Amino acid sequence: MAQRLASCSCGQLTAQTVGEPERVSICHCLACQRRTGSVFGQQARFRRENVALSGTSREYVRVGDEGSRVRFHFCPHCGATVYYEPEGLEAYLAIPVGAFADPGFPAPSVSVYEERMHAWVVPPPDAQHMA
């Protein structure tokens, strides 16, 4: 069974996962663009019981476009987000794919908020595409 380690930049906050993610997605919403400093956010969703957290985090709560809250957990030392908790999906933790620093990580199967996608971004053609 696959094991992966997600970490903040300084290594103080980690998330050890067991098994494959239930979903890997990219989000083109403006909030994800601002949060990541990139043109989209990419997250892997794991069942909570398949993630072991270690270290100290601070929390930032953001209200999404559809009104639900997301609790982002980031390292208080280096500021990197290592995991987050989307409201309504309490059985899961979402982990930014970049926190794994693994070029072999599975590609996204879902692409959301594509109406806000930068014109040069090309999601995987076999992904589910949502405006």
C-alpha positions in Angstrom: 0.0 0.0 0.0 1.4 3.4 -1.0 2.7 5.7 1.7 3.5 9.3 1.1 4.8 12.2 3.2 3.5 15.7 2.7 5.5 18.4 4.5 5.7 22.2 4.9 8.9 23.9 3.7 10.7 23.6 7.0 9.6 20.1 7.8 7.9 20.9 11.1 4.3 20.1 10.0 3.7 16.8 8.2 0.9 14.6 6.9 1.8 10.9 6.4 -0.8 9.2 4.1 -1.5 5.5 3.5 -3.2 4.3 0.3 -4.1 6.2 -2.8 -6.1 9.5 -2.7 -9.8 9.1 -3.2 -9.8 12.1 -5.5 -7.2 14.4 -7.0 -8.5 17.7 -8.4 -7.4 21.1 -9.5 -9.4 24.3 -8.7 -9.1 27.5 -10.8 -11.2 29.7 -8.4 -9.6 33.1 -7.6 -9.3 32.2 -3.9 -7.2 29.1 -4.7 -5.1 31.2 -7.1 -4.4 33.7 -4.3 -3.9 31.0 -1.6 -1.3 29.1 -3.7 0.3 32.0 -5.5 -0.2 29.9 -8.6 -2.8 29.8 -11.4 -4.7 26.9 -9.7 -4.7 24.9 -6.5 -4.3 21.1 -6.7 -5.4 18.9 -3.9 -5.6 15.2 -3.0 -8.4 14.0 -0.9 -7.7 11.2 1.6 -10.0 9.6 4.1 -9.1 11.1 7.5 -8.2 7.7 9.0 -5.5 7.3 6.3 -3.7 10.4 7.4 -1.3 10.8 10.4 -0.6 14.5 11.2 2.5 15.6 13.1 3.6 19.1 14.2 2.0 22.3 15.1 -0.3 24.2 12.8 -2.1 27.5 12.7 -5.5 27.7 11.1 -7.1 30.1 8.5 -10.8 29.7 7.8 -12.1 30.9 4.4 -15.6 31.0 3.1 -15.8 29.5 -0.4 -17.8 30.8 -3.4 -20.7 28.5 -2.5 -20.8 29.5 1.1 -19.1 26.6 2.8 -16.1 27.0 5.0 -12.6 25.5 4.5 -10.2 25.3 7.5 -6.6 25.6 6.1 -3.8 24.3 8.4 -0.4 25.9 7.8 3.0 25.9 9.5 3.4 28.8 11.9 7.2 28.9 11.1 7.4 28.8 7.3 3.7 29.5 6.3 3.2 26.5 4.0 -0.3 24.9 3.9 0.0 21.1 4.6 -3.7 20.1 4.9 -7.2 21.5 5.0 -10.7 20.5 6.1 -13.6 21.3 3.7 -16.9 21.8 5.4 -19.3 19.0 4.5 -16.6 16.5 3.9 -15.6 15.8 7.5 -14.6 12.2 6.7 -11.7 13.6 4.5 -8.6 15.7 4.7 -7.4 17.5 1.6 -3.6 17.9 1.1 -2.1 20.2 -1.5 -0.3 18.0 -4.0 2.8 20.2 -4.0 3.3 19.4 -0.3 4.2 15.9 -1.4 7.0 17.2 -3.7 6.5 14.0 -5.8 6.5 14.4 -9.6 5.0 10.9 -9.9 1.9 11.8 -8.0 -1.4 10.8 -9.7 -2.8 13.4 -12.2 -6.0 15.2 -11.4 -9.2 13.5 -12.4 -11.4 16.6 -11.8 -11.0 20.3 -12.8 -13.3 22.8 -11.3 -14.1 26.6 -11.8 -12.8 26.3 -15.3 -14.5 29.6 -16.2 -11.7 31.3 -14.2 -8.9 29.1 -15.7 -6.0 30.9 -17.3 -6.2 30.6 -21.1 -2.9 28.7 -21.3 -3.7 26.1 -18.7 -4.6 22.7 -20.2 -6.1 20.2 -17.7 -5.8 16.5 -18.5 -8.2 15.7 -21.3 -9.7 12.7 -19.5 -10.4 14.7 -16.3 -14.0 15.7 -15.4 -14.4 19.3 -16.4 -16.7 21.6 -14.4 -17.4 25.3 -15.2 
